[in-house]
Amino acid sequence: MNSTATFSRLRTTRYVTGFTHQLYRYPAAAPPDLVREIIEAYTKPGDLVVDPFMGGGTTIVEAVAQGRRTLGIDANTLAVFVTRAKTTPLSAPAWRRLEQWLEGRPLRYAAPACSTDPRSAGLPYPLRRRLRAGLASLKDVDHLDARRLARCCLLRLAQWAVETQFGADGRDYVPGIAHLEAKLNELMDQAAKGMAAFETAAAEHGIKKSSIVSSRTLRRASAWEDFVPEMFGDHLGKTRLVLTSPPYPGVHVLYHRWQVRSRKETAAPYWIANSQDGLGPAYYMMGGRSQVGQSHYFERLALAFSRVRRLISRDGLVVQLVAFNHPEVQLPLFMDAMSAAGFVEAVSAEEVRATMTREVANRRWYARGHESGSSREVLLIHRPR
């Protein structure tokens, strides 16, 4: 297997687009073009691709679309929800049910009076009110997969409303009902077209629509804590490629919250996705930004990949896209952790620095300190020792 492939898409600055990627924008998502290129370079249809930090499911979506079998795990319940929504095709009756749901104008649904869900705290009241109506309307959608996709579109709608500045004068402005309804219709249309393109690509590479769900396994598990390789006995020693983007050491990424008006944080994603959170940012980042937290990060990284290693075939590879707060210090520590986990460099650190880095467009995370390398990601390639 050639581990020194040249990736023309490494420097892409496009937004995360195509297939069902736009159903939700997960923080620090890898570019689908690059992910696709890596999968094509290092695997063939039918091979197993694993992502132990799957996030928004970019690797899973692209691997299935290229006819590969997949295993995705993540410590975050939100990641599992989003990836399942992005990779579950709907039947014709399910799509018709969603059309009826939209025609019923769900954001105007007469939601019953109830106490405010604490997870929705922080959202502007007009937006929270419309979302509560939309979520209440889902009780009339009697198809599980359709209901999940509708919930995911409401999730993306809320994310869009929170992230976008609407005021021409720069002041905060919550979109009105007509604006929200138009955006929801647009998102559902994107979902339908993206899912159709995803199904077509998978079929062209040997995975029929009816087999997509069985071709991918998704689990909520912490790679460094409660992930047990024996849970996936059929995959032991059979993984051709581990393709992932783990948390970035020393870089503060909000995987579990949204920032509202660049100040407040809200757990609204879990309210909309109907999933549980309850864990702090240091958990999802594998360690805080303090010196002790960073020590925990590299210990957990080594533990996670020592477990993942048991899934990998002798000629398999681990390809990771990572950013560092202080690359000169943290990159060697990262390499040491991978060595402790039982891996060796397939591409040297010198080659990485010279040719395998990319500037991150539209960065939405924050690093500690004035001098930071977190706006650059590096592509690291390892193989089992």
C-alpha positions in Angstrom: 0.0 0.0 0.0 1.5 3.4 -1.0 1.6 5.6 2.1 3.2 8.6 0.3 0.3 9.5 -2.0 0.1 13.1 -3.0 -3.3 14.6 -2.1 -4.3 17.4 -4.5 -7.3 18.3 -2.2 -5.2 18.9 0.9 -5.4 22.6 0.4 -9.1 22.8 -0.5 -10.9 25.8 1.1 -14.4 24.8 0.1 -17.1 24.6 2.7 -18.3 21.1 3.7 -20.7 20.3 0.9 -22.1 17.4 -1.2 -24.1 14.4 -0.4 -25.7 14.8 3.1 -22.8 16.7 4.7 -24.8 19.9 4.9 -27.4 18.4 7.2 -25.3 19.6 10.1 -22.0 21.5 10.4 -20.0 19.7 13.0 -17.0 21.7 14.3 -13.6 21.1 12.8 -15.0 18.8 10.0 -12.5 17.4 7.5 -13.0 18.5 3.9 -15.1 15.8 2.1 -13.0 16.2 -1.1 -9.8 15.3 0.8 -11.5 12.4 2.7 -12.7 11.0 -0.6 -9.3 11.2 -2.1 -7.7 9.4 0.9 -10.3 6.6 0.8 -9.7 6.1 -2.9 -5.9 6.1 -2.5 -5.7 3.6 0.3 -8.8 1.3 0.0 -10.9 -0.5 -2.5 -14.7 -1.2 -2.5 -15.6 -3.7 0.2 -12.7 -2.7 2.5 -13.4 -1.6 6.1 -12.9 2.0 7.0 -13.0 3.1 10.7 -13.3 6.5 12.3 -12.9 6.4 16.1 -13.7 10.2 16.4 -16.4 10.4 13.7 -17.9 13.8 14.7 -20.3 14.8 11.9 -19.7 11.6 10.0 -17.7 12.9 7.0 -15.6 9.8 6.8 -18.6 7.5 7.2 -20.6 9.3 4.5 -17.8 9.4 2.0 -16.7 5.8 2.7 -20.2 4.4 2.2 -20.6 6.5 -1.0 -17.4 4.9 -2.2 -18.6 1.3 -1.5 -16.7 0.7 1.7 -17.9 -0.9 4.9 -17.6 1.4 7.9 -17.4 1.6 11.6 -17.9 4.9 13.3 -17.7 5.6 17.0 -17.7 8.9 19.0 -18.0 9.9 22.7 -20.7 12.5 21.8 -24.3 11.3 21.4 -24.8 14.3 19.1 -22.2 12.9 16.6 -24.0 9.5 16.5 -27.4 11.2 15.9 -26.1 13.4 13.1 -24.2 10.6 11.4 -27.1 8.2 11.6 -29.4 10.9 10.0 -26.9 11.5 7.2 -26.5 7.8 6.3 -30.1 6.4 6.6 -31.9 6.4 3.3 -35.7 7.0 3.4 -38.4 5.0 1.6 -40.8 6.8 -0.8 -43.6 6.7 1.8 -41.2 8.3 4.4 -40.4 11.1 2.0 -44.1 11.7 1.3 -44.7 11.9 5.1 -42.0 14.6 5.3 -43.6 16.5 2.5 -46.9 16.4 4.4 -45.1 17.6 7.6 -43.7 20.6 5.8 -47.0 21.4 4.2 -48.4 21.5 7.7 -46.1 24.4 8.5 -44.5 22.8 11.6 -42.9 26.0 12.9 -46.5 27.3 13.5 -47.7 24.2 15.2 -49.7 24.8 18.4 -47.4 23.3 20.9 -48.9 22.4 24.3 -47.8 24.5 27.2 -45.0 23.0 29.1 -42.0 23.9 31.2 -38.9 25.1 29.3 -36.4 22.4 28.7 -33.2 23.5 30.4 -31.1 22.5 27.5 -32.8 25.2 25.4 -31.5 27.9 27.7 -29.5 30.6 25.9 -31.5 30.6 22.7 -33.4 33.8 21.9 -37.0 33.4 22.9 -38.5 33.9 19.4 -36.3 31.2 18.0 -36.8 28.8 20.9 -40.6 29.2 20.5 -40.6 28.3 16.8 -38.3 25.3 17.5 -40.5 24.1 20.3 -43.4 24.2 17.8 -41.5 22.2 15.2 -40.4 19.6 17.7 -43.9 19.2 19.0 -45.2 18.6 15.5 -42.9 15.6 15.1 -45.4 13.5 17.1 -47.5 13.5 14.0 -44.7 11.9 11.9 -45.2 8.2 12.4 -42.0 7.1 10.6 -38.8 6.8 12.7 -36.3 7.5 9.9 -38.4 10.4 8.6 -38.8 11.8 12.1 -35.0 11.6 12.6 -34.3 13.5 9.4 -36.9 16.2 10.2 -35.3 16.6 13.6 -31.9 16.9 12.0 -33.2 19.6 9.6 -34.5 21.5 12.6 -31.1 21.1 14.2 -29.4 22.6 11.2 -32.1 25.4 11.0 -31.3 26.4 14.6 -27.6 26.3 14.0 -28.0 28.5 10.9 -30.1 31.0 12.9 -27.5 31.1 15.7 -24.4 31.4 13.5 -25.7 33.9 11.0 -25.6 37.7 11.5 -28.8 39.0 9.9 -28.7 42.7 10.8 -27.3 45.1 8.1 -26.2 47.4 10.8 -24.3 44.5 12.6 -26.8 44.1 15.4 -28.2 40.8 16.4 -31.4 39.9 14.7 -33.5 36.7 15.0 -35.1 35.7 11.7 -38.8 35.9 11.5 -41.2 33.1 10.9 -41.3 33.6 7.1 -37.5 33.6 6.9 -37.3 30.4 9.1 -39.9 28.6 7.0 -38.1 29.4 3.8 -34.8 28.1 5.2 -36.4 24.9 6.5 -37.9 24.2 3.1 -34.5 24.8 1.5 -32.8 22.5 4.0 -35.4 19.7 3.3 -34.8 20.1 -0.4 -31.0 19.9 0.1 -31.5 16.8 2.3 -33.6 15.1 -0.4 -31.2 15.9 -3.2 -28.1 15.1 -1.1 -29.5 11.7 0.0 -30.4 10.8 -3.6 -26.8 11.6 -4.7 -25.4 9.6 -1.7 -27.6 6.6 -2.6 -26.6 6.8 -6.3 -22.9 7.0 -5.5 -23.1 4.0 -3.1 -25.0 1.9 -5.7 -22.4 2.7 -8.3 -19.7 1.3 -6.0 -21.6 -1.8 -5.1 -23.8 -0.9 -2.1 -27.5 -0.9 -2.8 -29.9 1.5 -1.1 -31.3 -1.4 0.9 -27.8 -2.4 2.1 -26.5 1.0 3.2 -27.6 0.8 6.8 -26.1 -2.7 7.2 -22.9 -1.6 5.6 -22.1 0.9 8.4 -21.9 0.4 12.2 -22.4 3.5 14.5 -21.8 3.4 18.2 -21.6 5.9 21.0 -18.3 5.0 22.7 -15.3 6.9 24.1 -12.3 5.6 22.2 -10.1 6.1 25.3 -12.6 5.1 27.9 -15.4 2.5 27.2 -14.5 1.4 23.6 -13.8 -2.3 23.6 -12.5 -3.8 20.3 -14.2 -7.1 21.1 -17.5 -5.3 20.7 -16.8 -5.5 17.0 -15.3 -9.0 16.8 -16.0 -9.3 13.0 -13.8 -6.3 12.4 -10.7 -7.4 14.5 -7.6 -7.3 12.3 -9.6 -6.4 9.2 -9.6 -2.6 9.0 -7.7 -1.4 5.9 -7.9 2.3 6.9 -8.5 4.3 10.0 -9.3 7.8 8.8 -10.1 10.4 11.5 -9.7 13.8 12.9 -9.2 13.5 16.7 -9.6 16.5 19.1 -6.9 19.1 18.7 -4.5 19.3 21.7 -4.7 22.7 23.3 -7.4 24.0 20.9 -10.7 24.9 22.4 -13.4 23.4 20.1 -17.1 23.5 21.2 -18.2 20.0 20.2 -21.1 20.1 22.6 -22.4 23.6 22.7 -23.3 26.5 20.4 -22.2 30.0 21.1 -25.1 32.5 20.9 -24.1 36.1 20.1 -20.5 35.1 20.5 -21.0 35.1 24.3 -23.5 32.7 25.8 -23.2 28.9 25.4 -26.3 26.8 24.9 -26.9 23.0 25.0 -29.7 23.4 22.6 -28.3 20.8 20.1 -29.1 18.1 22.6 -32.6 19.4 23.1 -33.3 19.4 19.4 -31.7 16.0 18.8 -33.4 14.6 21.9 -30.2 13.2 23.2 -28.2 13.5 26.5 -25.1 15.5 27.2 -24.1 16.3 30.8 -20.3 16.3 30.1 -17.9 19.2 30.0 -15.7 20.5 27.2 -12.6 18.9 28.6 -14.2 15.4 28.2 -14.9 15.9 24.5 -11.4 17.4 23.9 -9.7 14.5 25.8 -8.3 16.9 28.3 -8.4 20.6 29.1 -5.9 23.3 28.0 -3.9 23.3 31.2 -0.6 21.5 31.5 -2.3 18.7 33.4 -5.1 18.6 30.8 -2.6 18.3 28.0 -0.8 15.4 29.8 -4.2 13.7 30.1 -4.8 14.3 26.3 -1.7 12.4 25.2 -2.2 9.6 27.7 -5.8 9.2 26.3 -4.6 9.4 22.7 -2.2 6.5 23.3 -4.8 4.5 25.1 -7.4 5.1 22.3 -5.1 4.0 19.5 -3.7 1.0 21.4 -7.3 -0.2 21.3 -8.0 0.8 17.7 -4.8 -1.0 16.7 -6.5 -4.3 17.3 -8.9 -3.6 14.5 -6.2 -2.8 11.9 -4.9 -5.3 9.4 -1.1 -5.8 9.0 -1.1 -3.6 5.9 -3.6 -1.0 7.2 -2.9 2.6 7.8 -4.0 5.4 10.2 -4.5 8.7 8.6 -5.3 11.7 10.8 -5.9 15.4 10.2 -4.9 17.4 13.3 -4.2 20.9 14.3 -2.0 21.9 17.2 -1.9 25.0 19.5 1.9 24.8 19.7 3.0 22.4 16.9 6.7 22.5 17.8 5.9 21.1 21.2 2.8 19.1 20.7 3.5 17.3 17.4 6.5 15.3 18.9 4.3 14.4 21.8 1.5 13.3 19.4 4.0 11.1 17.6 5.3 9.7 20.9 1.7 8.8 21.9 1.2 7.0 18.6 4.4 5.1 19.1 3.3 4.1 22.6 0.1 2.8 21.0 2.1 0.5 18.7 2.4 2.6 15.5 5.3 3.9 13.4 5.4 6.8 11.0 4.6 6.0 7.5 5.5 9.5 6.5 8.2 11.3 8.5 7.5 14.4 10.5 9.9 16.3 8.2 7.8 15.4 5.2 4.6 16.4 7.0 6.0 19.8 7.8 7.1 20.3 4.3 4.2 19.0 2.2 1.3 17.8 4.2 -0.2 20.8 5.9 -3.2 22.9 5.1 -4.6 26.3 6.1 -8.0 25.9 7.7 -10.7 28.1 6.1 -13.5 29.6 8.2 -12.0 28.4 11.5 -14.5 28.4 14.3 -12.3 27.4 17.3 -10.1 29.1 19.7 -6.5 28.3 20.9 -4.8 29.3 24.1 -2.0 31.8 23.8 -1.1 34.5 21.4 1.2 32.3 19.1 -0.9 29.5 17.8 -0.6 27.0 15.0 -4.3 26.0 15.2 -5.1 27.6 11.9 -3.0 24.9 10.2 -3.8 21.2 10.1 -1.3 18.5 9.4 -2.0 15.1 7.8 -0.3 12.3 9.8 0.0 8.8 8.4 1.0 5.8 10.6 1.1 2.1 10.2 1.1 -0.7 12.8 4.6 -1.6 14.1 
